[in-house]
Amino acid sequence: MKKIKIGIIGAGKIAERLHLPSYKETKKAEVIAICDIIKKKAERLAKMFNIPKVYTDYKKMIKEADIDAVSVCTPNYLHCPITVFAAQKKKHVLVEKPMALSIREMKKMINVCKKNKVILMVEQTQRFDPAHEVFRDLVQSGVLGKIVAVRGKLGHSGPEFWSDDSPWFFNRKKSGGGVTMDVGIHILDLIRFVTGKDVDTVAATMNNLVKKKIKLEDNVEAVLKFKDGTMGVFETSWSTSPYEVTVQVYGEKGKAIVSQANFDPQRIRAWKVDPKNPYNTVKEIKVKIPKKSRHINPCVYFVNCILKKQKPFIDGVEGMKSMAVILAAIKSAKIGRFEKVKI
């Protein structure tokens, strides 16, 4: 059986907690190289996950390590140059969210991967939560009728509590922004995934309310207008404890909510009504949530896409569509009005 040989670029917490354990869940791939500009960080993970080759220069690793693909787990501003270089060397790319810091960069990434016939996938973890997969199926089934509104929130205490060795999160040049770039992209992409709808315009307000030592926004509220007229709202926060992920969808025939497990063990609650008597005919819709994603996890799915020569459902174009909304939201907060989402 052919194994896809993987190189990890960036030895931070996202590599340690997501990418490296995830690749272990398939026999179709093996991580044979890891790179970080801080050698000790790369050596630590190499020892932890039995990775034979350690590098401090990603270009050298890509040229020398005999790999088929890379996971890009670096600060945001490096996503584009690393992806472009890897693609030019015919390596498939799984890049962490946010995909890149501008439309120009994202288009460059898409074009170079297309030209070199390699897969480009954006790692959006929320799409691989089994509850979110089932919730999407429920919404897409039509049981709630025409969707008229959607609300979503993703918040936590801040990246310093999740990744204490990554101060770049608070450096605008390296991150591209505060909570909007860090987790706003998660909830916006999840809303798009669940509804299957594209956003036309967005109006956002952002502020620094809690983390006064940083010069970035830590709370965001945004209003969405979808291309089909559906209305929406998303919230994201670095001052929400405990961690929360919630999406609510409202249709003509009912409503449904999906939430993080520690808020509601049932995770998904959904109700439908009789349109002729909607006040008093509530009937709960029961769903079953599997323990694992139907795709196992993002990294296993990436490997399978390579082997099957299959376009990922979260490819570069799809990743760019979500990031375009985030970039428009940031601009909207500056100019104080609705901003068109442009690609």
GIHUQUI-V673776 format. One record per pair of residues at least 24 apart in sequence whose ideal C-beta (glycine too) atoms are under 8 Angstrom apart, sorted by the first residue. I is the first residue (numbers start at 1). J is the second residue. Records with the same first field share a line. If there is no record, write none. Layout:
I = J / J
This chain:
1 = 27 / 28
2 = 28 / 307
3 = 27 / 28 / 29 / 30
4 = 28 / 29 / 30 / 68 / 69 / 92 / 303 / 306 / 307
5 = 29 / 30 / 32 / 65 / 66 / 67 / 68 / 69
6 = 30 / 31 / 32 / 33 / 67 / 68 / 69 / 70 / 71 / 303
7 = 31 / 32 / 33 / 34 / 35 / 61 / 62 / 65 / 67 / 69 / 70 / 71 / 91
8 = 33 / 34 / 35 / 45 / 51 / 70 / 71 / 73
9 = 34 / 35 / 36 / 58 / 61 / 70 / 71 / 72 / 73 / 74 / 82
10 = 35 / 36 / 71 / 72 / 73 / 74 / 75
11 = 35 / 36 / 38 / 41 / 42 / 44 / 45 / 73
12 = 36 / 41 / 73 / 74 / 163 / 165 / 166
13 = 162 / 163 / 165 / 166
14 = 73 / 96 / 163
15 = 45 / 71 / 73
16 = 45 / 48
18 = 123 / 125 / 297 / 298 / 299
19 = 71 / 73 / 94 / 123 / 299
20 = 45 / 48 / 49
22 = 296 / 297 / 298 / 299 / 300
23 = 71 / 299 / 300 / 303
24 = 49
25 = 296 / 297 / 299 / 300
26 = 296 / 299 / 300 / 303 / 304
28 = 300 / 303 / 304 / 307
29 = 299 / 300 / 303
32 = 65 / 66 / 67
33 = 61 / 65 / 67
35 = 61
41 = 165
58 = 82 / 85
59 = 85
62 = 86 / 89 / 91
63 = 89
67 = 91
68 = 92 / 306
69 = 93 / 94 / 119 / 302 / 303 / 306
70 = 94
71 = 96 / 123 / 299
72 = 96
75 = 166 / 168 / 174 / 175
76 = 100 / 101 / 174 / 175 / 176 / 181
77 = 101 / 173 / 174 / 175 / 176
79 = 105 / 109
80 = 105 / 106 / 108 / 109
83 = 109 / 112 / 113 / 120
84 = 108 / 109 / 112
86 = 118
87 = 112 / 113 / 115 / 116 / 118 / 120
88 = 112 / 116
90 = 116 / 117 / 118
91 = 118
92 = 118 / 119 / 120 / 121 / 302 / 306
93 = 118 / 119 / 120 / 121
94 = 121 / 122 / 123 / 298 / 299 / 302
95 = 120 / 121 / 122 / 123 / 319
96 = 122 / 123
97 = 122 / 123 / 124 / 125 / 185 / 186 / 189 / 319
98 = 176 / 181 / 185 / 323 / 326
99 = 316 / 319 / 320 / 323
100 = 323
101 = 176
102 = 327
103 = 320 / 323 / 324 / 327 / 342 / 343
106 = 316 / 319 / 320 / 323
107 = 320
109 = 316
110 = 316 / 317 / 320
113 = 316
119 = 302 / 305 / 306 / 311 / 312 / 315
120 = 315 / 316
121 = 298 / 301 / 302 / 305 / 312 / 314 / 315 / 316 / 319
122 = 314 / 315 / 316 / 318 / 319
123 = 298 / 299 / 314
124 = 185 / 186 / 189 / 190 / 193 / 298 / 314 / 319 / 322
125 = 186 / 298
126 = 154 / 186 / 187 / 189 / 190 / 193 / 245
127 = 189 / 190 / 193 / 298 / 313 / 314
128 = 293 / 295 / 297 / 298 / 301
129 = 293
130 = 289 / 290 / 291 / 292 / 293 / 294
131 = 258 / 261 / 267 / 268 / 289
132 = 190 / 193 / 194 / 247 / 258
133 = 293 / 294
134 = 268 / 287 / 288 / 289 / 290
135 = 194 / 247 / 256 / 258 / 268
136 = 193 / 194 / 196
138 = 256 / 268 / 270 / 285 / 287
139 = 194 / 195 / 196 / 249 / 251 / 256
140 = 196
143 = 253 / 254 / 270 / 272 / 285
144 = 249 / 250 / 251 / 252 / 253 / 254 / 255 / 256 / 270 / 272
145 = 251 / 252 / 253 / 254 / 275
146 = 251 / 252
147 = 195 / 197 / 230 / 249 / 250 / 251
148 = 230 / 231 / 250 / 251 / 252
149 = 230 / 231 / 232 / 249 / 250
150 = 191 / 194 / 195 / 224 / 230 / 231 / 232 / 233 / 247 / 248 / 249 / 250
151 = 232 / 233 / 234 / 246 / 247 / 248
152 = 187 / 188 / 190 / 191 / 232 / 233 / 234 / 235 / 246 / 247 / 248
153 = 187 / 234 / 235 / 236 / 237 / 240 / 244 / 245 / 246
154 = 183 / 184 / 186 / 187 / 190 / 235 / 236 / 237 / 244 / 245 / 246
155 = 183 / 235 / 236 / 237 / 238 / 239 / 240 / 243 / 244
156 = 183 / 237 / 238 / 240 / 241 / 242 / 243 / 244
157 = 238 / 239 / 240 / 241 / 243
158 = 211 / 218 / 238 / 239
159 = 238
170 = 214 / 215 / 216
172 = 215 / 216
175 = 216
177 = 216 / 217 / 330
178 = 206 / 208 / 214 / 216 / 217 / 218 / 238
179 = 216 / 217 / 218 / 219 / 220 / 236 / 237 / 238
180 = 204 / 206 / 217 / 220 / 236 / 326 / 329 / 330
181 = 326
182 = 238
183 = 236 / 238
184 = 220 / 222 / 234 / 236 / 326 / 329
185 = 322 / 323 / 326
186 = 236 / 245
187 = 234 / 235 / 236 / 245 / 247
188 = 234 / 322 / 325 / 326 / 329
189 = 322
190 = 245 / 247
191 = 224 / 232 / 234 / 247
192 = 321 / 322 / 325
194 = 247 / 249 / 258
195 = 226 / 230 / 232 / 249
197 = 226 / 227 / 228 / 230
198 = 226 / 227 / 321 / 341
199 = 224 / 225 / 226 / 227 / 232 / 325 / 328 / 341
200 = 225 / 226 / 227 / 340 / 341
201 = 225 / 328 / 338 / 339 / 340 / 341
202 = 325 / 328 / 329 / 332 / 338 / 339 / 341
203 = 332 / 337 / 338 / 339
204 = 329 / 330 / 332 / 333
205 = 333
206 = 330 / 333
209 = 239
210 = 238 / 239
211 = 238 / 239
217 = 333
220 = 329 / 333
222 = 329 / 332
223 = 338
224 = 325
225 = 338
254 = 285
256 = 285
